């Protein structure tokens, strides 16, 4: 192979990820003809077509399927070399790509970013908010440096650092404030509103209710905690939300909040990153800032629902 470049590999990886020349070009901040030319040059360099071109999308050829994971390995190794160089500097700075799940990002992220910027003024923070399976894939592929998720993830390639535990709160219509708090068995008989498939918080709530398989017909899905709480306010059903979401999501909703009897349903929030990352020591510092941010947030709000 001659004249193969890292730029070509990054464009290749973008095209694999997006499956479309236009979207891949936008992601790479170049024109579509320029991207097409780079991919063509790459294919000429390796001596075989990497993609099947269609009218609406592109697909990897058989050779492209074998080429893709090796290209990702190369790009990941280069990223880790960059991280190694960053690690050698005295202060934590430069780009930090961090992923956050949607049931944490709106509530904790402003405090985290503010505290990180105050402590590390040269840090360039890039945030990616999406569900846990996507964060795990992007972290493994080297597209992220770390992710804030619910633990355990139980992936051997990741280091997991637990940061704090958080209880779940029951949200019911305002008129239900004086009713007894249902237990897990009673919840299974109610119209339970949960996040749609893919959210780990949905799985945690189902686990508490012992509803792993046959779900009740009354179970309804929503795309966000805000949607679920507003649906409860309208009298459609009940839901569970994490403690940190209470101040934001219930301020404009006519709902009642209740704690469950012990043992309360809860989740453990932590940070994960690749064990091979040279930024391990720095990411421990970042994790400490996340922990402090959470402690400060919870100190300002002590939920004591009836």
Long-range contacts (C-beta under 8 A, 24 or more apart in sequence): 1-45, 1-46, 1-47, 2-45, 3-41, 3-45, 4-42, 4-45, 4-46, 6-74, 6-75, 6-78, 7-38, 8-38, 8-39, 8-41, 8-42, 8-45, 9-42, 9-71, 9-74, 9-75, 10-75, 11-35, 11-38, 11-39, 11-42, 12-39, 12-42, 12-50, 12-67, 12-68, 12-71, 13-68, 13-71, 13-72, 13-75, 15-39, 15-51, 15-58, 16-60, 16-64, 16-68, 19-57, 19-58, 19-59, 20-56, 20-57, 20-58, 21-58, 72-141, 72-142, 75-142, 76-141, 76-142, 79-142, 80-142, 80-276, 80-277, 80-278, 83-145, 83-277, 83-278, 83-279, 84-278, 86-278, 86-279, 86-282, 87-278, 87-279, 87-281, 87-282, 91-120, 91-122, 92-120, 92-123, 92-282, 92-285, 92-286, 93-120, 93-121, 93-122, 93-123, 93-124, 94-122, 94-123, 94-124, 95-124, 95-126, 95-145, 96-123, 96-124, 96-125, 96-126, 96-145, 96-146, 96-286, 97-126, 97-128, 97-143, 97-144, 97-145, 97-146, 98-125, 98-126, 98-127, 98-128, 98-144, 98-145, 98-146, 98-147, 98-148, 98-286, 99-127, 99-128, 99-129, 99-130, 99-135, 99-138, 99-139, 99-144, 99-146, 99-147, 99-148, 99-149, 100-127, 100-128, 100-129, 100-135, 100-147, 100-148, 101-129, 101-130, 101-131, 101-132, 101-135, 101-147, 101-148, 101-149, 101-150, 101-199, 101-200, 101-201, 102-129, 102-130, 102-131, 102-199, 102-224, 103-195, 103-199, 103-200, 103-201, 103-225, 103-242, 103-245, 104-148, 104-242, 104-244, 104-269, 105-129, 106-245, 106-248, 107-244, 107-245, 107-247, 107-248, 107-297, 108-148, 108-244, 108-290, 108-293, 108-294, 108-297, 111-293, 111-294, 111-296, 111-297, 112-289, 112-290, 112-293, 115-289, 115-292, 115-293, 116-286, 116-289, 119-289, 131-198, 131-199, 131-200, 132-199, 132-200, 133-198, 139-272, 139-273, 139-274, 140-274, 142-274, 145-273, 145-277, 145-279, 145-283, 146-271, 146-272, 146-273, 146-279, 146-283, 146-286, 147-271, 147-272, 147-273, 148-269, 148-270, 148-271, 148-290, 149-200, 149-269, 149-270, 149-271, 149-272, 150-200, 150-201, 150-204, 150-267, 150-268, 150-269, 150-270, 151-268, 151-269, 151-270, 151-272, 152-268, 153-272, 155-272, 157-274, 157-275, 157-276, 158-272, 158-273, 158-274, 158-275, 159-272, 159-273, 159-274, 159-275, 159-280, 160-270, 160-271, 160-272, 161-270, 161-271, 161-272, 161-284, 161-287, 162-268, 162-269, 162-270, 163-269, 163-270, 163-271, 163-287, 163-290, 163-291, 163-294, 164-268, 164-269, 164-291, 164-294, 164-295, 164-298, 165-266, 165-267, 165-268, 165-269, 166-242, 166-243, 166-244, 166-266, 166-267, 166-268, 166-269, 167-242, 167-243, 167-259, 167-264, 167-265, 167-266, 168-204, 168-205, 168-208, 168-240, 168-241, 168-242, 168-243, 168-260, 168-264, 168-265, 168-266, 168-267, 169-240, 169-241, 169-242, 169-243, 169-246, 169-257, 169-258, 169-259, 169-303, 169-305, 170-238, 170-239, 170-240, 170-257, 170-258, 170-259, 170-260, 170-305, 171-228, 171-229, 171-232, 171-238, 171-239, 171-240, 171-241, 171-250, 171-255, 171-256, 171-257, 172-232, 172-238, 172-255, 172-256, 172-257, 172-258, 173-232, 173-233, 173-235, 173-238, 173-254, 173-255, 173-256, 174-233, 174-254, 174-255, 174-256, 175-235, 175-256, 176-238, 176-256, 177-256, 177-306, 181-258, 181-259, 181-260, 181-261, 182-238, 183-260, 183-261, 184-208, 184-209, 184-210, 185-210, 187-238, 188-216, 189-216, 190-218, 190-237, 190-238, 191-218, 191-219, 191-220, 191-236, 191-237, 191-238, 192-216, 192-218, 192-219, 192-220, 192-237, 192-238, 192-239, 193-219, 193-220, 193-221, 193-222, 193-228, 193-231, 193-232, 193-236, 193-237, 193-238, 193-239, 194-219, 194-220, 194-221, 194-222, 194-228, 194-239, 194-240, 195-221, 195-222, 195-223, 195-224, 195-225, 195-228, 196-221, 196-222, 196-223, 197-221, 201-242, 201-267, 204-265, 204-267, 205-240, 205-265, 208-240, 208-265, 225-249, 229-253, 229-255, 240-265, 242-267, 243-298, 243-303, 244-294, 244-297, 244-298, 246-301, 246-303, 247-301, 256-305, 256-306, 257-303, 257-305, 257-306, 258-305, 258-306, 259-303, 259-305, 269-294
